């Protein structure tokens, strides 16, 4: 058999490349139903959801179109993981802490005073969690993980852990609820969109929330005191229906993979987390609000009170078949490496 001359081989390769590009450009158009439970005007929608969607649409040359379903249109906040699993939506934004105990590994990010900066913290948690997600969230495709940092907001000043005893507390996640119970508080289980109503009706006396969302959800009308500490983090995951992903063309899968990575975890975590943190300054300028400062000694009392939660998480990880102490040490190293 005679060999093809170099010129012909180069021409053939060029034709194949053009055909491949053409095939990508002609990928069958698909719609991605993205469900979340925030208002469509929420800062995360503007700093995270919408930029991500625009980037996906551009990278896929318009073959992937994103349709948003905000404000619990397709289901309650606590149901969003199962909505992705069952195909009610193709992609959902989930707070795993709304189902306490179901996802023990990712709950590590909720431990009090562990994570300080939302951008580096998000990237560190995402990088650490990926090896556990394959088992813990095996019935969905994990896109990425990010977080925000929050504190206590109340109708009266809170400076000491002992003040929580007898209070009705709306907690942000399962770990935060366990902390409030440990301090003698009674937990009120409501999602973020329902939090203000709980305060207005006296169902809750105080709540854990990030700074900016106090304003976004109108909670600034129901609380006037805000404790100045980095009390907790809440973890969030973007999870995708496996069946929807599996049906994509190869080029479309690459687009999704390129947008479901650690870079986007850090990007969304920083954009939203920093916006949330800016809410502290906004509340100070609004008038009628008091930022409750803590002394170093008072902060140490809070940290000491939280120590049993670390032992509880380590035990839950051990029960899940993971060396809890080693896993926590690995996350701390990841956080330190990213200068959280």
ABEGO torsion letter per residue (X at the ends): XBBBBAAAAAAAAAAAAAAAAAAAAABBBBBBBBBBABBAABAAAAAAAAAAAAAAAAAAGGABBBBBBBGGAAEBAAAAAAAAAAGABABBBBBAAABBGABAAAAAAABBGABABAAAAAAAAAAAAAAAAAAAAAABBBABBBBBBBBBBBABBBABAAAABGBBBBBABAAAAAAAAAAGBBBBBBBAAAAAAAAAAGABABBBBBAAAAAAAGAAAABABBBBBBABBBBBBBBBBAAAAAABBAAAAAAAAAABBAAAAAAAAAAAAAAAAAAAAAAAAAEGBBBBBBBAAAAAAAAAAAAAAAAAAAAAAAAAGBBAAAAAAAAAAAAAAAGX
